Amino acid sequence: MFVRLVEVKTKPGKAKEVCNTLHDKVLSTLKAQPGFVDEIVLVSDPDGILAMSFWKTKEDSERYNREDYAKVSELIQHLVHSKPNVRAFDVETSTCHKIAKGRAA
């Protein structure tokens, strides 16, 4: 299992609008991607957002990054201070996804 972590700092008061955009316009794109497992979006006061997308493999995540992520970034560009910070991780442990170390459920 693999996770893409996208961190953004929104313009003041725009965190809810970014979350709505992610829910209304991005989630359907993610669900259509091969290897997509789940998306979790966290909001911190006042204007921080952390989005974690779970993927079956690193290759699935990288394909999404190459082919579709730029479109997603464009959707929220006017609502954020700067380009989102994207990091990637192998999932070591997860109780909610019942993941064995280094393997998809």
LINCORWO-V470341 format. One record per pair of residues at least 4 apart in sequence whose C-alpha atoms are under 7 Angstrom apart, sorted by the first residue. I is the first residue (numbers start at 1). J is the second residue. Records with the same first field share a line. If there is no record, write none. Layout:
# LINCORWO-V470341
I = J / J
This chain:
# LINCORWO-V470341
1 = 54 / 55 / 56 / 57 / 90 / 91 / 102 / 103 / 104
2 = 54 / 55 / 56 / 57 / 58 / 89 / 90 / 91
3 = 52 / 53 / 54 / 55 / 88 / 89 / 90 / 91
4 = 52 / 53 / 54 / 86 / 87 / 88 / 89
5 = 50 / 51 / 52 / 53 / 86 / 87 / 88
6 = 50 / 51 / 52 / 84 / 85 / 86 / 87
7 = 49 / 50 / 51 / 84 / 85 / 86
8 = 48 / 49 / 50 / 80 / 84 / 85
9 = 47 / 48 / 49 / 80 / 81
10 = 14 / 15 / 47 / 48 / 79 / 80 / 81
11 = 47 / 79 / 80 / 81
12 = 47
13 = 47
14 = 18 / 79
15 = 19 / 47 / 48 / 49
16 = 20
17 = 21
18 = 22 / 76 / 79
19 = 23
20 = 24
21 = 25 / 26
22 = 26 / 27
23 = 27
26 = 30 / 72
27 = 31
28 = 32
29 = 33
30 = 36
31 = 36
33 = 64
34 = 60
35 = 55 / 56 / 57 / 60
36 = 54 / 55 / 56
37 = 54 / 55 / 56
38 = 53 / 54
39 = 52 / 53 / 54
40 = 51 / 52 / 53
41 = 50 / 51 / 52
42 = 49 / 50 / 51
43 = 48 / 49 / 50
44 = 48 / 49
55 = 60 / 61
56 = 60 / 104
57 = 61
58 = 62
59 = 63
60 = 64
61 = 65
62 = 66
63 = 67
64 = 68 / 69
65 = 69
68 = 72
69 = 73
70 = 74
71 = 75
73 = 77
76 = 80
91 = 102
92 = 101 / 102
93 = 99 / 100 / 101
94 = 98 / 99
95 = 99
97 = 105
98 = 105
99 = 103 / 104 / 105
100 = 104 / 105
